[in-house]
Amino acid sequence: MKKLLAAFMIALLAGCTTPGPRIDKSLSATGQASRVRFLVLHYTVSDKPASIKILTQQQVSAHYLVTDDPQPTVYGLVDETRAAYHAGISSWKGYTQLNNSSIGIEIVNAGWKDTPQGRVFAPFPQSQVDVLVPLIKDIVARHKIAPENVVGHSDIAPLRKQDPGPLFPWYQLAQAGLVVWPDANRVAAVRQVFDIQVPDAAWFQKKLAAHGFALAQSGVLDQQTRTVIGAFQMKYRPANIAGEPDAETAAMLEVLTTPANAPLPPLPPAPVPPIVPTTPVPVPGVPPVQAVPPAPTVPPVQPVQPVQPVQPVQPVQPVQPVQPVQPVVPTQQ
């Protein structure tokens, strides 16, 4: 009886389950591509246990985590078909909210700390880089991610993030063909132009935006512009990341934002030095030449106002003579 009742309950439950639609996947469309357009690199600013706990038990997440063990491990935490919450408020080349169109890789690294000598960043062991490069190669090949879209968190959110920092080996990734890099010979040639005169703030803002950064085009060298310049320098010129708009940074930006065969930018006019009066050198035995005093300044001659012509005087009419009065004759009584 119990067996019969169990079979009945199983049949009843099976009848309550609505089967999904039957999908035939024997066909495939030619017009399709990966939803992934960007690859974003981060550091965790914590050790391995803390990084694993944060990335698996909190809202922040990433598709991959690369540890800092002597033989690093790569953890796959989020399937590539799903969004991970690693980019936050972000923008690159006009695209925003990059969580939905990117793959994120977190790298176990202490980040930075402030010292009396300034901010100090933690290095990346070569063993960690040796594991990271093949991982990136595999991801960009499968999703056809362009080298200019392999970026750091500091590229897509420069006003609030610094990772992976100036010690991250971007040049090694460039040598592997994974990121864009300015040609050194062309940078040297272009720098000769900017050594004469460094471009203004409006030029830097325009070029940084053309490179990919989201930056207001204010024409003013404000703190926001300096911060974005510093983010660019962390990637391409980490020896000096002060955010100053110098000739070397300008040359790199020019090369990265123009075709390889583009002519050099025009030479700006050389500044004309002010004329400094020379002091005569005394010669022994020769009396000094007396300086000729400057001629007195002649006051300007005021123009003579024209004299108005005098109106002719009208002739006086002659006075008529007065007739004598006749004496009055007394009347007779």
Disulfide bonds with the S-S distance in Angstrom:
none
